[in-house]
Amino acid sequence: MILSSIAALFNAILYQPLFNALILIYNYSPLHDFGIAIVGLTIIIRLILYPLSVKAFKSQRAMQRLQPKIQDLQKKYKDDRERQTREMMELYKSEKINPFSGLLVVIIQLPILIALYQVFRQGLAAGGLDHLYLFIHNPGHLNYMFLGLVDLAKSHNIIMAALAGILQFFQTKMMIPPTPASQKTKGDVAQMMQKQMLYVLPVMTGLIMYSLPAALSLYLIASGAFSVVQQYFILQSLKPRES
């Protein structure tokens, strides 16, 4: 009963709106190109999430700048975990930083990604177009070719998967500010985790996208490109404060 209610809520709030928005954009896209419709939907999603993404990015950059102070607190109160946590929370409060803001963006985007996977797997199957809203025109047939080059309905597209991984690499790299030589310490756990995340996450993204429909890879590519451009301009605005 509870699971069915959650599924119905997920369908009403995410799956159906995303599916119908995608078909609506497709109906008005040049040459009825499904890939262009996905890119258009991605831009709309990213614009809706833009204020939250900007806030999370700035917070994460600020967290990186605070690493030396955080390490000092960890060393100073290494034998008093409660005091260490309290002092760190006071530090975040004084710097007006929410350490969980980046996680919030991930939590919000994950259901969207799952809903899009369902859209590409179920909504585009035979009979899927019969479940459109009444005011959305049923195109009857969808052109799954993106610019006449990529069949977005098929999986195992190594080029699209690789592009998704590459953009994930640049997104992650831009999130991590360079560490001054004076702050580099041998065996620093935070630095090691950052380096692992920089290389492991893109590889995992590429492998996962290779096994899924190319349409989902295109969404990640468009979303990643949007994020890279967004992060570039945010970094430009933050340079005077970080210098």
N, C-alpha and C positions, 0 to 999 in steps of 0.2 A: 504493500500500500504506500509506504513512504517512498520507496524507490520509484514507483510509477508516478507519484506526485512530483518528485524531483525531475524525472524525465520529461513530464508534461511542462513543467516550469522552464526547463532548459530549452525545450522545443519552442515555447511561446516567446521567450525573451531573447534567445540568441539564434537558434537554427532557422526558424521561419523568417525573421527580419533580414538576416544575412542572405538567405537563399533568394528571397523576393527582391532585395536590393540588387543582388548580382544580376538577376534576370532583367530587372528594370534598366540597369546600366547597359546590359547587353543589347536590349531592344533599341537603344539610342546610340550605341557605339558605331564608329565608322566600319563599314563592311561586315557588321555583326561579328566582330572578332571577340572570342571568349577571353583571350588573353588581355585585351585592352579593358574588358569589363572587370577582370580581376585586379588589374592595376588601378582602375578607377575606384573600386571598392576599397582597396588597400589604402589609398590616399585619404578617403573619407574616414576610415577607421583611425588612421594615424592622426588626422586633424582633430578628431574627437578626443583622442588620448593625449594630444600635444601638451596641454597645460600640466597634466600629471607627469608626463615624461620629462619635461623641462625641469620641474621641481625635483624629480628623482635623480636626474643627471647631476644637477648642481649639488644635491645633498651627497651623492656618492663621491664627487670630486672633493668636496669639503672633508669628507671622511678620510680620503687619501691624504690630504694635507695634515690631518690631525694624527696620523700614524705615529710620529715621533713622541707626541704627548701621551698617546694611548700606551705605547711601549713603556714609557717611563712609569705610568701608573701601574702597569702589569708587574714591573720589576719591584716597584716600591711596596706594593701590597700583595706580593705573590703568596704570602702565607695567610692572607685574610681575604678570601673570595668575596665575602659580603661587602666589605669596605671597598674593594676594588670595583665591584659592580656599581656601588653607590657613587663613587668618585667619577667613574666613566659616564654615568647618566647625568651627573652634574656638569661634566664637561660638554656633553652633547647639548644640554639645556642652555648653557652659557653661550655656546656657539650657534644656537638656534638650528640644530641639525636633528633630523629624524632618521635614525639609523635603519629604520624599516621601510623607508619610502621606496627604495629600489625594489624591495621584495613585493610591495603592493602592485607595482606595474606588472611584474611577472605573473602575479596571481590573477590580475585582470586579463592579461593577454592569453594565458593558458586556456581558459574556457572558449575564448574566441577562436583559437587555433583548433581546438577539438571540434567546435561547431563547423568550422570551414572544412575540416576533414570529412565530417558527416555530409556536408553539402556536396562535396566533390565525389563522395562514395555512393550516397543514396539519392540525393536530389537530382543527379545527372543520370541515374539509371532509368531503365524503361518505366514509364509511368510517373516519374518524379515530377515532371512539369504539370501534372494534373492537380498538384496541391498548392498552386499559386494563389495569392490573394485575388479576390474578384476584380480588383481594379488594375491588376498587372496583366498585360497582354501575353498570352501563351505563344511563343514563337514557333512551337511545333517541332522544330529541329534546331540543334545547337551546332555551331561550327567550332570544334574543339582545337582547331589549328591556330596557333599564335603567330601572326604575321606570315602565315603560310609555311612556317618552318618547324614548329614544335607541336606535337600532338599532346595536349595537356591532359588528356584522359588516360594516358598510359604512364606506367611507372618505369623505373630503371633507366631514367635519363641521366647519364653520368655528367653531362655538361651543366644541366640545370642544378643538379645536386652539388656539383663543385662550386658553382657560382654562389649558391646559398651559403656554403661553408666559407668561401672567401670573404663575403660580405659580413658574415658573423665574426670573422677574424678582425676585420677593420673596426667593426663596432666595439668589440672587446678591447682592442688596442687603444682606441680613443678614450675609453673609459678609465684607463690606467695611466695616470700622470707619470712622467719620468722621475725616478728616484735619484736625488742628488748623491754624488759619491760619498759625501760625508755622512749620509744617513744609511748607506748600505752596510748591512751586517751579515756575516757569514752564518748560515743556518737560520736566517729569518723566515719563520713559518709563513707570515703574510706574503712576503715576496715570492716564496716558493709556490704558494697557492695561486697567486696572480699569474705567474709564468705558466703553470699547468693549465689554468683556465684559458689563457690566451691561445694555447695550441690544442688542448683536448676538446674544448667546446666546439670549435669549427669542424673538427674531424667527426665528432659525434653528429653534428647537424648534417654534414654531407652524407654520412652513412644512413641516417634515418630517412632523409629526403630521397635517397636513391631507391628506397623500397616503397615509397608512396607516390601517388599520382603527381605528375609534373606540375599540375595546377597549384598544388600546395607549395612546391619549390618556388614557383613564380611569385606567390604571395610573399614568401620569406625574402626573396630577392628584392621585390618592390619595397617591402617594409624595411629591409636592411638599407637600401639605398636612401630612403627617406630619412632613416635614423642617422646615417653617416653625414648627410648634408645638414641635418638639424644639429647634430653634435658639433660639427665644424663651426657653425655660426655661434653656438653657445660658448664654445671655447674661445672664440675671438672676443666675445663680450667679457669673458672671465679673465683674460690675460692681464689687464691692468691690476686686478686684485691679487693675482697669483704671483706677479713679478715682485 
